[in-house]
Amino acid sequence: MIVAERKPLGEIKSFLEDYNKVLVLGCGTCATVCLAGGESEVKVVAAGLRIGFLKEDKEIEILEECITRQCEPEFVDPIIERAKNDSVEAILSLGCGVGVNFLAQKLETVPVYPGVNTKFFGAAIEPGVWIEMCAGCGNCILHLTGGICPVARCSKSILNGPCGGSSNGKCEINPDVDCGWQLIVERMKNIGTIERLYEIIPPRDWSTSHSGGPRRVVHEEVLSLNQEEKQNDGKADSEKRE
């Protein structure tokens, strides 16, 4: 999942000082799970903003909402309508950076501000602790490394490791950080695939990562079905008018 941390309330407050009506918008999936931007956090942030502005004798109306996801039209479109109907002047998104981008793209004249810092793709290793496990590089090699990602888990993103700096299973950058390649070696021993490490992983083509601009995934069958449905709807509307 995408892991995020809430921005300091003072920083959030500084984004909104010039507005009279603001919507604090939470996200019911990743941001909720990592305790950064769910329904509870919306209430906390909204209450903190009200108190902060009240102390400065500023009258700012703070609205609250939490939707299932901020990255899909079916959940975002009703918020777009609410922003228009309620004359919202700005939105504070407690979703990840994707949510901020998606809302900003939909709302042409309403500013959208981030209420959290998007950190990484990760998993919960214990309650309240998340660790990065995937870099989203676009060309997965986990079949070669026992299911452990060297791009994300190795501090140097070495594809053929370990380096000479690791010691006692720990990374040279910090004794509290596990050596990613030590994890890979132990894992591959346990599942009986250690011999695969004799294969040299070739240099990566990083064009599948961030070097070529925003990445896109298209499912042609879904796209074709959607276009067909729109055409059928158009024909049905035309027949009704006739």
ABEGO torsion letter per residue (X at the ends): XBBBBBBBAAAAAAAAAABABBBBBBBABAAAAAGAABAAAAAAAAAAAAAAAAAAGBBBBBBBBBBABAABAAAAAAAAAAAAAAGBABBBBABBAAAAAAAAAABAABBBBBABBBABBBBBABBGBBBBABAGAGBBAAAAAGGBBAAAABAAGBABOBBAABBGGBBAABAABBBAAAAAAAAAAAAGAAAAAABBBBBBBAAABAAAEBBBBBBAAAAAAAAAAAAAAAAAAAAAAX
